[in-house]
């Protein structure tokens, strides 16, 4: 990954809001809205099996891409197609 790509991701992804992990969810969006989740086969951050299991639990449509944790860099057109749904 180039320095420019690294900077772009760091700038646009933003920080995680710690309080999110403490808040209770009354109604999960995946109960009433369509959900997509990209499963990447070469992810070294999150095990691909865990990605698939989690996607199955929320009944997500799961395109599988041969990519790492950042499919938007390795397969930008395929990632954009999923987002564009």
C-alpha positions as a Python dict, from the first residue, in 0.01 Angstrom:
ca = {
    (1, 'X'): (0, 0, 0),
    (2, 'X'): (139, 340, -92),
    (3, 'X'): (186, 621, 159),
    (4, 'X'): (-88, 818, -18),
    (5, 'X'): (-334, 528, 16),
    (6, 'X'): (-243, 483, 382),
    (7, 'X'): (-298, 853, 448),
    (8, 'X'): (-631, 851, 263),
    (9, 'X'): (-763, 560, 469),
    (10, 'X'): (-638, 706, 797),
    (11, 'X'): (-799, 1040, 715),
    (12, 'X'): (-1135, 916, 589),
    (13, 'X'): (-1195, 619, 823),
    (14, 'X'): (-1196, 827, 1137),
    (15, 'X'): (-1158, 724, 1497),
    (16, 'X'): (-1377, 473, 1676),
    (17, 'X'): (-1609, 629, 1933),
    (18, 'X'): (-1544, 424, 2246),
    (19, 'X'): (-1890, 488, 2392),
    (20, 'X'): (-2042, 291, 2102),
    (21, 'X'): (-1934, -29, 2274),
    (22, 'X'): (-2127, 59, 2590),
    (23, 'X'): (-2457, 167, 2433),
    (24, 'X'): (-2749, -75, 2422),
    (25, 'X'): (-2916, -136, 2088),
    (26, 'X'): (-3295, -135, 2107),
    (27, 'X'): (-3359, -235, 1746),
    (28, 'X'): (-3086, -371, 1520),
    (29, 'X'): (-3099, -228, 1169),
    (30, 'X'): (-3032, -569, 1014),
    (31, 'X'): (-3370, -686, 1141),
    (32, 'X'): (-3553, -457, 901),
    (33, 'X'): (-3306, -338, 636),
    (34, 'X'): (-3105, -518, 370),
    (35, 'X'): (-2742, -571, 472),
    (36, 'X'): (-2431, -642, 267),
    (37, 'X'): (-2096, -750, 405),
    (38, 'X'): (-1785, -813, 198),
    (39, 'X'): (-1603, -1129, 302),
    (40, 'X'): (-1236, -1111, 211),
    (41, 'X'): (-1045, -1436, 168),
    (42, 'X'): (-700, -1297, 255),
    (43, 'X'): (-791, -1082, 555),
    (44, 'X'): (-521, -1100, 824),
    (45, 'X'): (-702, -861, 1061),
    (46, 'X'): (-1028, -1056, 1091),
    (47, 'X'): (-1045, -1427, 1015),
    (48, 'X'): (-1251, -1480, 695),
    (49, 'X'): (-1451, -1755, 870),
    (50, 'X'): (-1548, -1507, 1143),
    (51, 'X'): (-1647, -1253, 877),
    (52, 'X'): (-1870, -1513, 710),
    (53, 'X'): (-2020, -1635, 1038),
    (54, 'X'): (-2103, -1280, 1145),
    (55, 'X'): (-2255, -1201, 806),
    (56, 'X'): (-2466, -1517, 828),
    (57, 'X'): (-2598, -1420, 1172),
    (58, 'X'): (-2729, -1088, 1043),
    (59, 'X'): (-2850, -1246, 718),
    (60, 'X'): (-2624, -1026, 506),
    (61, 'X'): (-2567, -1071, 137),
    (62, 'X'): (-2199, -1162, 129),
    (63, 'X'): (-1998, -1122, -186),
    (64, 'X'): (-1660, -1291, -142),
    (65, 'X'): (-1356, -1107, -273),
    (66, 'X'): (-1003, -1236, -301),
    (67, 'X'): (-858, -944, -111),
    (68, 'X'): (-709, -837, 219),
    (69, 'X'): (-866, -627, 495),
    (70, 'X'): (-886, -332, 254),
    (71, 'X'): (-1075, -464, -51),
    (72, 'X'): (-1144, -106, -163),
    (73, 'X'): (-775, -78, -254),
    (74, 'X'): (-725, -414, -421),
    (75, 'X'): (-1064, -439, -593),
    (76, 'X'): (-1213, -90, -590),
    (77, 'X'): (-1472, -160, -860),
    (78, 'X'): (-1603, -472, -684),
    (79, 'X'): (-1613, -294, -345),
    (80, 'X'): (-1790, 5, -497),
    (81, 'X'): (-2048, -225, -658),
    (82, 'X'): (-2135, -365, -314),
    (83, 'X'): (-2158, -16, -163),
    (84, 'X'): (-2372, 107, -453),
    (85, 'X'): (-2656, -132, -367),
}
